[in-house]
């Protein structure tokens, strides 16, 4: 075996050892930007406003946008709640539900 082959084998072994040592940190998930600590001197983020309202069927709904054409309650101080974008359905002007067409026949 030549001296060059021994050096090459040693370098490969060292590289694999470094890779194995760093493997857990390479595979660890990166923290999201929102979980990073706030910069010094900046104010903490305000909790989002949420809206609570009851639809015509009596079901309570919680959204991040106020509904139209219906009464709602603003919910404040919810630091442990992260809202997800919502779609607020339009409240029908009448109490009659829209007609649903029958399923197609096979």
C-alpha positions in Angstrom: 0.0 0.0 0.0 1.4 3.4 -0.9 1.7 6.4 1.4 -0.8 8.4 -0.7 -3.5 5.7 -0.3 -3.0 5.8 3.5 -3.3 9.6 3.6 -6.4 9.5 1.4 -8.0 6.8 3.6 -7.2 8.8 6.8 -8.7 12.0 5.3 -11.9 10.1 4.3 -12.1 8.6 7.8 -11.8 12.0 9.5 -14.4 13.5 7.1 -16.9 10.7 8.0 -16.2 11.2 11.7 -16.9 14.9 11.5 -20.1 14.2 9.5 -21.3 11.7 12.0 -20.5 14.1 14.9 -22.5 17.0 13.2 -25.3 14.8 11.9 -27.8 15.5 14.7 -27.4 19.3 14.4 -27.7 19.1 10.6 -31.0 17.2 10.9 -32.5 19.4 13.7 -35.4 21.5 12.5 -34.7 25.2 12.1 -36.7 27.5 14.5 -39.3 29.6 12.8 -38.8 33.3 12.7 -41.7 33.9 15.0 -40.1 31.9 17.8 -36.9 34.0 17.8 -36.5 36.2 20.8 -37.5 39.9 20.3 -34.8 42.4 19.8 -33.8 44.5 22.8 -35.9 47.6 23.2 -38.8 46.4 21.0 -42.3 46.0 22.3 -43.8 42.5 22.6 -46.2 41.5 19.8 -49.8 42.2 20.6 -52.2 39.2 20.7 -54.5 39.1 17.7 -58.1 40.2 17.8 -60.6 37.4 17.4 -64.3 37.7 16.7 -67.0 35.5 18.1 -70.4 35.3 16.5 -73.4 32.9 16.2 -74.7 32.0 12.8 -78.4 31.5 11.8 -78.2 27.8 12.9 -77.0 28.8 16.4 -73.4 27.6 15.8 -70.7 29.7 17.4 -67.9 30.8 15.0 -64.5 32.2 15.9 -62.7 34.2 13.2 -59.9 36.7 12.7 -62.1 39.0 10.7 -65.5 40.5 11.8 -68.5 39.0 10.0 -70.8 41.2 7.9 -74.5 41.7 8.6 -74.5 40.1 12.1 -73.6 41.0 15.6 -70.3 39.8 17.0 -68.2 40.0 20.1 -64.5 41.0 20.1 -62.2 38.7 22.0 -59.1 40.3 23.4 -56.0 39.1 25.4 -55.6 35.6 23.8 -51.8 35.3 23.8 -51.9 31.5 23.4 -54.1 31.6 20.3 -52.7 31.9 16.8 -55.4 32.6 14.3 -55.4 31.0 10.9 -56.8 33.0 8.0 -60.6 32.4 7.6 -63.4 33.0 5.2 -66.4 34.5 6.7 -69.6 33.4 4.9 -72.1 36.0 4.0 -75.2 35.8 6.1 -78.2 35.3 3.9 -80.8 38.1 3.9 -83.6 35.5 4.5 -83.8 32.6 6.8 -84.3 30.2 3.8 -81.3 28.0 3.1 -80.1 27.9 -0.5 -81.3 25.0 -2.6 -78.8 22.2 -3.0 -79.1 20.3 -6.3 -79.5 16.6 -6.1 -76.5 14.4 -6.8 -76.2 13.1 -10.4 -77.6 9.7 -11.1 -75.2 7.0 -12.2 
